[in-house]
Amino acid sequence: MLTLASRLDAMQRLGRAMADPTRSRILLSLLACPAHPAELANALDLTRSNVSNHLGCLRDCGIVVATHEAVSYTHLRAHETGRNL
């Protein structure tokens, strides 16, 4: 069971991540389907390094996770992996 402190921490992480419009766009794209960073960059007209930086924040906040597929990463919503926010 999540404690009040852990719930507050999760809410603060989510708020920080969603405060940036680019991260919101990336997350909305990932909600539609998992994607590689290069695919996200092309679809959202962003640079690959910009997408990677934002994905790092979303990963650090526990909102997305990366899975290895060959040498690339696919970013998935956290709840698809059974991880709780």
C-alpha positions as CSV (number, residue, x, y, z in Angstrom):
1,M,0.0,0.0,0.0
2,L,1.2,3.5,-0.9
3,T,1.8,5.9,2.0
4,L,0.7,9.5,1.9
5,A,4.3,10.6,1.4
6,S,4.8,8.3,-1.6
7,R,1.5,9.4,-3.1
8,L,2.5,13.1,-2.7
9,D,5.9,12.3,-4.2
10,A,4.3,10.6,-7.3
11,M,1.9,13.6,-7.8
12,Q,4.8,16.1,-7.6
13,R,6.8,14.1,-10.1
14,L,3.9,13.9,-12.5
15,G,3.2,17.6,-12.1
16,R,6.9,18.4,-12.9
17,A,6.9,16.2,-15.9
18,M,3.6,17.5,-17.3
19,A,4.5,21.2,-16.8
20,D,6.5,21.2,-20.0
21,P,4.4,21.2,-23.2
22,T,6.9,19.1,-25.1
23,R,6.9,16.4,-22.6
24,S,3.1,16.5,-22.7
25,R,3.2,16.1,-26.5
26,I,5.6,13.1,-26.2
27,L,3.5,11.4,-23.5
28,L,0.3,11.9,-25.6
29,S,2.1,10.3,-28.6
30,L,3.2,7.4,-26.4
31,L,-0.3,6.9,-25.1
32,A,-1.3,6.2,-28.7
33,C,1.5,3.7,-29.2
34,P,5.0,2.9,-28.0
35,A,7.7,4.4,-30.2
36,H,11.5,4.7,-30.6
37,P,13.0,8.2,-29.8
38,A,13.8,8.8,-33.5
39,E,10.2,8.0,-34.4
40,L,8.9,10.5,-31.8
41,A,11.4,13.1,-33.0
42,N,10.1,12.8,-36.6
43,A,6.4,12.7,-35.7
44,L,6.6,15.7,-33.4
45,D,9.1,17.7,-35.4
46,L,11.7,17.8,-32.6
47,T,15.4,17.0,-32.6
48,R,16.5,13.5,-31.5
49,S,18.5,15.0,-28.6
50,N,15.6,17.1,-27.4
51,V,13.3,14.0,-27.3
52,S,16.0,12.0,-25.5
53,N,16.3,14.7,-22.8
54,H,12.6,14.8,-22.3
55,L,12.3,11.0,-22.2
56,G,15.0,11.0,-19.6
57,C,12.8,13.3,-17.4
58,L,9.7,11.1,-18.0
59,R,11.7,8.0,-17.1
60,D,13.1,9.7,-14.0
61,C,9.6,10.6,-12.9
62,G,8.5,7.0,-13.4
63,I,6.0,7.9,-16.2
64,V,7.6,5.9,-19.0
65,V,10.0,3.0,-19.1
66,A,12.3,1.9,-21.8
67,T,12.7,-1.7,-23.1
68,H,15.6,-2.9,-25.1
69,E,14.8,-4.1,-28.6
70,A,18.0,-4.8,-30.4
71,V,20.1,-1.7,-29.9
72,S,17.2,0.8,-29.6
73,Y,14.7,1.7,-26.9
74,T,10.9,1.7,-27.0
75,H,9.2,3.9,-24.5
76,L,6.1,2.6,-22.9
77,R,3.6,3.9,-20.4
78,A,4.5,2.9,-16.9
79,H,1.2,1.1,-16.2
80,E,1.7,-1.2,-19.2
81,T,4.6,-2.7,-17.3
82,G,2.6,-3.1,-14.0
83,R,4.5,-0.3,-12.4
84,N,2.5,1.9,-10.0
85,L,2.8,5.7,-9.8
